[in-house]
Amino acid sequence: MTENKTAPTAESAQAFVDAVEHPVRRADGQVLLDLFEQLTGQPPVMWGPSIIGFGSYHYKYASGREGDAAAVGFSPRKGNLALYGLTYAPGSAPLLERLGKHKTGAACLYINKLADVDVAVLRELIALGYKHMTTAVHESLQSQS
């Protein structure tokens, strides 16, 4: 079995955010760093070279592949802010409708800048996503064992 490419590292999440070139993306990254830490109660951990994660969960697919992943997190990319773990929870769809300007992908929520979204709704999505990924997903996996 191959190892996950995205694994926790000892790199500093704060240093990563501080090094973001785009000033708006860097400022938004700092706000997200503080929000995620406050709402999850978890310290930021770099997962691979560019994802800042908070908390973790263990997964196991029917194929036998298993591993650990960040429960929720984000990456201040050049083109947008990618947020992870916020779209899976039951109850996230109505929040996404109220969030503001965003796009979703297979596993990500993409926003251009925090000014485009309602930060109060984003806070709800972060808290809901974290709770879902650390309790509901864990309980689901335990019941499959």
N, C-alpha and C positions, 0 to 999 in steps of 0.2 A: 504494500500500500504506500502511495506517495504521501508525503507530508504536505500540509496546507502551506500555500505560499504566503498567506496572510496570518502571521502568528505574532504574539506579543513580543515586543522588543524592550530594551532598556533605554531607548532614546527618549529624550524629553519632549513631551507634547507642547509645553510652553515654548521651547526653543524652535520647534517646528512652526508653530503659529507666528512667532516673532520673525521668522525668515520668509514668510509669504511676501512676495514682491508687491502685489497689487494692494494699495493702501486700504481700499474699501473691503476687499476680501480679508485682509489681515485684521481689520477692526471687527468685522463680522465674526471671524474665527475666534477672536478673543471673547466676544459676547457668548458665542456658542460654547466655548470651553467652560465658561463660568456657569451658563445655564444647565448644561448637561451634568456638570459636577454637582451643582446644587440640587437638581431634581432627582438624580439617581443616588446621591450619597456615595458615589464611587469616584476614586481618583482617575484622572485621564491616563490611558495607556496607549502607546503607539502600537498599532497592529500593522506590521509591514512598514514600508517607508512612508505611507501617506494617509493612513486612516487613524483617527483618534477614537478609541473605544472606551466605553464605560460599562463595567460589569462584563460577564461572559455567560455563555451557556454551552452545554455539550449537546451535539447532535449525532444521530446515527441514521443513515439512510437504509432502505430496504436492500440496497446493493451491498451493504456491509461497510461502506465508507463512513467514517465517523471522525469527529474532531471537535474543536472548540472554536467559538467565534465570539466577537464582541456582541453584547446584548443590544446596545445602541451605540451610535457614534456618528462621526461626520468627517469630511475631508474638504478643506478649502482649496478646490481645484482652480486652475487658471480660468476656465470658462464658467464655473458655477460653484455653488456649495452643494455637495452631495451628502445627504443625511441617510443613515442606515437604521433599519429596525423600527421605523415609525409608521409603516403602512400595513403591517400584518394583523394587528390586534382588531378583534371585533370592536366596532365603535370608531374606528379610525376614518371610515369613509365620510361620515357627516362632518367630521372635523376638517378633513381635507377640502370639502366643499366650502368651508368658511375660512380657510387658511389665507387665500389670496393667490397671487400669481406664482404658479409652480408647475412642474411636470413630474410625472412618476415613471419609473422604469420597472424592470422585473423585481428589483429588491431595493430601489432607492427612491428618495424624494429629492428633486432638484429644484433649487431656488437660485436666482441670480444674485440677489442681495436681501438682507433682512428687511430693508425698507419696503420691499414688495409684499411682505406678508404680515399677518396679525401675530405679533409675538406672543400674545396671551394664548392664542390657539396653538401655536407651536409648542408652548410650554405644556399644554394638555397632551399633545401628540407625543412629546418626549416622555412624560410621566406614564402615559398609557402604554407606549411601546416598550418601555423598560419593564413595567410590571408584567406585561404579556410575555416578553422574551425570557424573563427570569422565573416566572411562576407557571403560567399556562403551558408554555412550551416544555418546561421541565416536567410538569405533571403528566403531560401527554406522552412524553418519552418514557417516563417511569411506568405508565400503564401498558406500554407496548412491550416492556421487558418481560 
